[in-house]
Amino acid sequence: MDNIIKIVNKKIRQIVISLTVVGILLLILSFLTVWTTFMAKLVMGMVILLLAYAFLSTAYRLWKIQQDIKDVWQIKDTKIK
């Protein structure tokens, strides 16, 4: 049981770090948008990429937590028909 708690805490810590980094980068990019229209277009593209990265990495880490929980408790997948 302690093992699963350590695994979940580690994964949650990774999610928090990832979202914090993305938030800081978005904050920096928001300051860059005030200069030129070209920079605004570039920043909007980067914002979309950062959000996509945040969602995909969070989804992967949550899936990994689910797999770790299944491994600890040896839960088998049951398909709903």
Backbone torsions as a table, in degrees:
resi	resn	phi	psi	omega
1	MET	NA	-38.0	177.8
2	ASP	-63.9	-33.9	-179.5
3	ASN	-63.1	-45.1	-178.6
4	ILE	-66.1	-36.3	178.4
5	ILE	-65.7	-40.7	177.4
6	LYS	-64.0	-41.8	-179.9
7	ILE	-63.6	-46.6	-179.2
8	VAL	-64.5	-41.8	178.3
9	ASN	-62.2	-40.7	179.1
10	LYS	-63.6	-44.5	-179.0
11	LYS	-66.9	-40.5	178.7
12	ILE	-65.6	-39.1	177.1
13	ARG	-62.0	-40.0	177.8
14	GLN	-64.5	-40.2	178.7
15	ILE	-64.1	-43.1	-179.9
16	VAL	-63.3	-43.8	179.4
17	ILE	-63.3	-44.2	-180.0
18	SER	-61.4	-47.5	-179.8
19	LEU	-67.6	-32.9	176.8
20	THR	-66.3	-44.8	178.5
21	VAL	-61.9	-45.0	178.7
22	VAL	-62.8	-40.2	177.8
23	GLY	-62.5	-42.3	178.5
24	ILE	-65.3	-42.8	178.3
25	LEU	-63.9	-38.9	176.9
26	LEU	-65.1	-37.0	177.2
27	LEU	-64.3	-44.3	177.4
28	ILE	-63.0	-43.3	-179.8
29	LEU	-66.0	-31.0	178.8
30	SER	-66.1	-32.4	176.3
31	PHE	-71.8	-28.7	-179.0
32	LEU	-74.7	-18.6	-175.7
33	THR	-71.5	-15.6	-176.0
34	VAL	-80.3	-8.3	-174.6
35	TRP	-81.6	-65.5	-176.0
36	THR	-136.9	166.4	177.9
37	THR	-69.6	-35.4	176.6
38	PHE	-61.9	-43.7	179.1
39	MET	-64.1	-36.5	178.9
40	ALA	-63.8	-41.9	177.8
41	LYS	-64.9	-42.4	179.2
42	LEU	-62.9	-43.7	-179.6
43	VAL	-65.8	-39.9	178.8
44	MET	-62.6	-38.7	175.5
45	GLY	-63.1	-41.4	178.7
46	MET	-67.2	-36.6	177.8
47	VAL	-62.4	-44.4	179.3
48	ILE	-62.7	-42.3	177.8
49	LEU	-64.3	-41.3	179.4
50	LEU	-65.8	-40.7	177.5
51	LEU	-65.2	-40.9	177.5
52	ALA	-61.6	-43.8	177.8
53	TYR	-61.4	-43.7	-178.7
54	ALA	-61.9	-45.8	-179.6
55	PHE	-66.6	-43.4	-178.7
56	LEU	-67.8	-42.0	180.0
57	SER	-68.8	-36.9	176.9
58	THR	-65.9	-42.5	178.4
59	ALA	-62.8	-42.1	179.3
60	TYR	-63.7	-43.7	-178.4
61	ARG	-67.3	-36.9	175.9
62	LEU	-66.7	-39.3	176.6
63	TRP	-63.1	-39.7	179.4
64	LYS	-65.3	-38.1	175.8
65	ILE	-61.9	-43.5	178.3
66	GLN	-59.6	-43.3	179.6
67	GLN	-66.1	-38.6	178.5
68	ASP	-65.3	-39.3	177.7
69	ILE	-64.7	-42.2	177.8
70	LYS	-62.5	-38.9	-179.8
71	ASP	-66.9	-38.5	-178.4
72	VAL	-68.9	-43.5	-177.0
73	TRP	-98.3	7.1	179.7
74	GLN	48.6	49.3	179.1
75	ILE	-84.7	131.7	178.6
76	LYS	-94.5	146.2	175.9
77	ASP	-70.6	132.9	174.1
78	THR	-117.3	127.5	-179.1
79	LYS	-90.5	134.8	178.3
80	ILE	-86.8	128.8	-178.6
81	LYS	-97.0	NA	NA
